[in-house]
Amino acid sequence: MGGDISLSEWIPMIQVLPKSYKGIYPFKLGTTSFIYQDSYVPNVKKLGPYLDEIELLLFESKPGSLIKKNDIDELSLLSKEFDLTYNIHLPTDIYFGNRDLSVRQHALETILRVLDLTSPLSPSTCTLHLSYDEASHEKENVKKWQELTYETVKQLINFGVKAEEISIENLIYPFKWVEDIVREFNFNVCMDIGHLIVCGADIKTFFDSYYNNISIIHLHGVENGRDHLSLKRLPKERAGEIIEILKKYSKVVSIEVFSYDDLTTSLKFFEKCWNKYGGLVKSNADG
């Protein structure tokens, strides 16, 4: 028995969030499905009792990497059990604007397949990267990429995909490059605040420009050009600015980090900032 761990000693080793954050902010608060080093269902089982929404990360499109149908079925049941909603982060290893037709076709087929697979979850939004994969930022290269991206997006819509169910995320290039696509097809926008900070963009200007279309905000810390860190690594001058924006927002905020420690420190930091700049949270945060 000397090497055994008693039940009372073992229980504290299970990393669960210290308290519930459900319904305490004017928006839904969530995080990613990669907080624990495990698959989708175990992550949701651990996170579901404490948060409003989970961002299901389906980053890879290669065969065998997508979420399985039986996982979708179980996630649907967990949604009801925990009063939980989902959003989907669509694969990031696809390229709508690639010069190779087969690459664009793969991108289109992948998105259609993932949207069909995850539709039983009724996601709040599905976030799409329109990744720029040209070697140069020369004007002609950008223009060609924009034209090809537009054509692939148009095909997506022609297949019956509803633009309002998709949110286009700002990446590490000027969002103006895809603004015409967003406006013409009436896509929603995923505002990634960390990416804006890395790019040196003005957060308030972006928020004000796309306010009516922002369906989800990705929030994470940034330090020395690195993002997706704990929120406690945010520059202090940014905290008040971010809270002022979120006070006007009522949809989904996803703390986009990928570890238990980064999540718990982010939640603590965010609550402290909200109490300082945004008003006290609701009472169940204290229990």
Secondary structure, DSSP 8 states (H G I E B T S, - for coil): -TT---HHHHGGGS---SS--TT-SSSEEEEETTSSSS-HHHHHHHHTTT-SEEEEE----STT-S--HHHHHHHHHHHHHHT-EEEEE--SS--TT-SSHHHHHHHHHHHHHHHHHHGGG--S-EEE------S---HHHHHHHHHHHHHHHHHHHHTT--GGGEEEE--SS-THHHHHHHHHHT-EEEEEHHHHHHHT--HHHHHHHHGGGEEEEEE-EEETTEEEE-GGGS-HHHHHHHHHHHTT--SEEEE---SHHHHHHHHHHHHHHHHHHT----GGGG-
